Amino acid sequence: MAPETLRDKRTQYRGRAKIFLKDLQYQGISRRGKVDAKHVGLLVNVFQSEGCIRLHVPENAVPATISASDLDEALSYSNLRRLSLMQDGEPPFLRFPEGRQITILHGEHRLRAADQFFKSSDERWWVVTLYSDGKQELHQLFGIGG
C-alpha cells in the first residue's frame, strides 16, 4: 500500500462506534462481486457454531463513510463528543435519527448474516470504523468501485 494511501486513510479516520444494522446502507456488492446468499448462510452457520465475535477483534469491524454533517448530527443525537469515538477500548453506540444511514465500504456479507443471526433488534449492531466521505481513494483502498 502506497504511503500516501495510508496517510489518506489516517487523515480521513473519524473513529469507531457500535452502530445498529438498520443505520447501515449496503451497496449490494462486495470485493468478490455481487453479494452471495450462500456465503451469508455460511456465515450464519459460523455464528451459530462459533459465536459472533464483533467487538474484541478489530479486523471484524466494517469500514463506512460518513459526512461531517451526519457525524455531527449523530454525535448530538447520541449525546457524544467526537473524542469518544477515538478512545481505545469498547466503542460507544452511535445512534442516528430515524431514516438516516451511512454507507459501508465492505463487509456486507457479515452484516447480513448478523441481521439473520441476532433475534432482538437490540442485538443487531456491529462495530464500524468511520471515515469521512468524499475521498475516492478510500473506496479504492477498500476494493469498492464507484
N, C-alpha and C positions, 0 to 999 in steps of 0.2 A: 504494500500500500504506500502510495506516494506521501511524503511528509506534508505537502500542502493539503492533501485529503484528510489526513489525521488532524491537522490544525483546524480545518473547516469543521470537522466533526466536534472537536473540543469547543470551538467558539460558538457553535450552534446548540450545544448541550444546555438544557434547561432543568435537568434533574430527573428524579424517579418518583413515581407515585403508584399507588394501587388505584385502578380505575375500573369501574363497573363495565362489563362487556357491552351493555346497551349503549354506552357512550363512545364506543369504538366503531369507526367506519371501516369496512373491509373493501378491498379493491377487486376481489374475485380472481386474483392472480397470485402466483407465488413464484419463487425462484425456479420452480420446476415447470411453470406454465399455469394452466388452469387449476383451480382448487379441486382436489380429488376426494370424493366422498369416501372411497375405500381407505385412503390414508387417514381421514378424520376418524373413521370407525376403528382403525388400528390404534390410534392414539387414545380413544375412549377405552379400549381394552387394556392398554398400558396403564392408564389412570386407575382402572378398576383393580388391576393386579398388583401394581407397584406404588400406587398413590400418585397424586398430582402435586408435584413439588414446584410451586410457582413463586415462593417467597425467598428462600435462602440460597438459591442458585442463580447468580447474576446472569448467566448465559440463557436462562429461561425467560428473561424479560423480553418484551417485544418493543421495538422502536416505533415511535409515532411522531408526526409533525404537529405543531400547534402554533397558531398565530399569537402574536403578542397580546392582542385584544382578547382572544379566547382564554389565554392563560390568565390574564388579569381578572377576567370575569369569573373563571373557575376558582381562582385563589380567593376572591372575595366571597363567592358562594359557599366555599368550604371553610371560610374563616381561617385561612392560612397565609403565610408570607412566603415569598419566593425562596428564602433561605431554607425553609423547612423541606423543600424538595431536594436540596443539595446535601443534606445531612447523611452521615453514614448510619447504618442500622436499618430497621424496618421503616419503609417509606410510609407517609401518611396517605389517607384516602383523599383523592382529588375528585370532587363532585362537580357535575355540570348541570346547568339549568335544563329542564325537560326539552328534548329535541336537539340539543347541541351535541355534536360528535367531533372527534378528532380522527385523523386518518393514520392507520398503522402502515408501516413500510414493509413489514413481513411478519410471519407468524400466524397467518390466518388459520392454518390447519389446527394448530394447538388451541387457538381461541374458540373455534367452532366445536372442537372436542370438549373443551371445558364447559361450554354452554350446554352441551348434551349431558355431561357427566354430573355437574352440580345440580341438585334438585331445587334448592332455595335460591331466590333471587339475591339474597344477602351474600351467598357464596360465589356468585357469578362475577368475579373480578379477576384482574391479572395485574402483575407489576409491569409498568410501562416506562420505558426510558424516553424522555421528552426532548425533542429538538425543535428549534424554531423553524418555521416553514419558509418557503421561498428559495431554498438552496437546491438547485437541480443536482448538485454533486452528492447530496445526501441520498437521493433516490438511486443514483448510480452506485454509491457506496454499498447500499443495502440490496442491490441487484434488482431494482424495480425500474422499468422503463417509464417514460412519460414525461 
